[in-house]
Amino acid sequence: MTSILSSISGFFSKALMLGAFLPAVIYIVVGIFVVGPLLPAGPGVLKTLEAFDTQWKVLAVFFITVVLSGLLYNLNILLIRVYEGYPWKEWWIGRARARRFQAEFTALTVREGRLATLIRLLDPESLAGLPCPPDASVVLEELNRLTPGLQLIDPADAVCAAGEVNSDVWQKIYSRLLREWNFVKLRLNSEFPGRASLILPTRLGNVIRSFEYYPDREYGMDAITLWPRLVASVDKDYAVSVDDAKTSFDFMLNASFLSALTSLGILLAGLVNPGMLVAGVGPLLWAVEIVFFILLSYCFYRLSMPRAATWGGMVKGAFDLYRNKLLSSLGYTRTPGTRKEERELWDGISLQMLLGNSSAGPRAQDYNPPSPPSPPSVSACGSPSDVPLELTRGFRPGWKESEESVYVRVRNVDLQGRLAAQVVLTETLPPGHSFNWGSALVENREIPVTGTNPYRFSLGDIRAGESKELMYRVILRKV
């Protein structure tokens, strides 16, 4: 998902300055005052810097800051993946942590299913007016067993009143169950990727992976394949908002990394130069500084998670708001009418872009929805024109697969007993159907036919209460 992790607005200055340069400045200054005193006093880089004038010292520190900022900015994706747990997910600690999160995911999934079942069963509208159960306490005990840890009802509340279910009490129970279901469902959708097999060893990794797989879960869109294309459809203002959310996340993650790096630097400086450690800061303060920066690294890591969720919300919104614009940009004019149709359409587009055409043809659906075959247009009219005529149409397969016989019965249903003189039947054949010349028969006699679609069949006179049946053959052509 490296494409999703990158900036999309095109304005990298803010992301570079606030996400990488600012934490680099802070921690270089901290390093000078915290790690510097522990370094050897002999000839070295610091000793050489001391011989420079002030402006050269500032320039050297600025150069180091710029280099560190560039490294943080360009190694941002790698750093995120390390914090997500990708490089070490197959280590024993990675597998152990993944199992822990998988167990939590399974427990939440089971709980969500139980709560959903109870919500359907305890809908207050369906329980209103029902007789009270023989032993209401049994119902409450069952609810408490299925939802451990929930205080569904105060012991003083009466479940039944006047021989019927107390709707007010059941409404309280229902509302509490609904709130708990919303909470569990929110955690499943925002803290986990949706399948146990996708779970990573860190909570941050699962938060990020959750919104990475959101497009596939909701719309059947492969985010890895479609995100670079969606970026072109996102409005500039929205793209800047996405990058702002990621910049805030980058600052917290870089601060966490630099805090851990500072702690490691203090540890190594003290071990390499124990004499300076004893004569300078002292072993106790040295240990306190190490622990402090480790805790600071963890605090920044924890602070990065809500920022990642905010960033993820913006990424989800990009798919929600701009997927139809992307569909149009890809050349599709169809608009899916249902969720199922949309998932099938995007799934085909994703596979087409990822795997290309197969030997059986393209995987994606056509750009335009297939037009349904036009129904034949049939009408009949005689003289006088207000005589009502009833039409019945059908067909039979012909001897050849490329032919079929069409039957049209025209009946005079005039209640005044009038004659329908010189009745003409007009019919427009759908695409792929051609009239077989000389095949139009009424009472086994060929009748006159004019026109080139629509065709006009002359049926003659039809008395009131009588009918005539036209039969003709059509040739079926491939279109």
NORGIZI-V700393 format. One record per run of one state. SS is the DSSP state (a for helix, b for strand, c for the rest). FROM is the first residue (numbers start at 1). TO is the last residue. Records with the same first field share a line. If there is no record, write none. Layout:
BEGIN
SS=FROM-TO  FROM-TO
END
This chain:
BEGIN
c=1-11  35-35  39-44  51-53  75-75  85-91  122-123  128-130  132-135  147-159  162-163  166-166  192-195  199-202  213-213  220-222  232-235  273-273  280-282  330-338  356-357  359-360  362-376  384-388  398-402  413-419  429-432  436-440  443-444  447-448  451-454  463-466  477-479
a=12-34  36-38  45-50  54-74  76-84  92-121  124-127  136-146  167-191  196-198  203-212  214-219  223-231  236-272  274-279  283-329  339-355
b=131-131  160-161  164-165  358-358  361-361  377-383  389-397  403-412  420-428  433-435  441-442  445-446  449-450  455-462  467-476
END
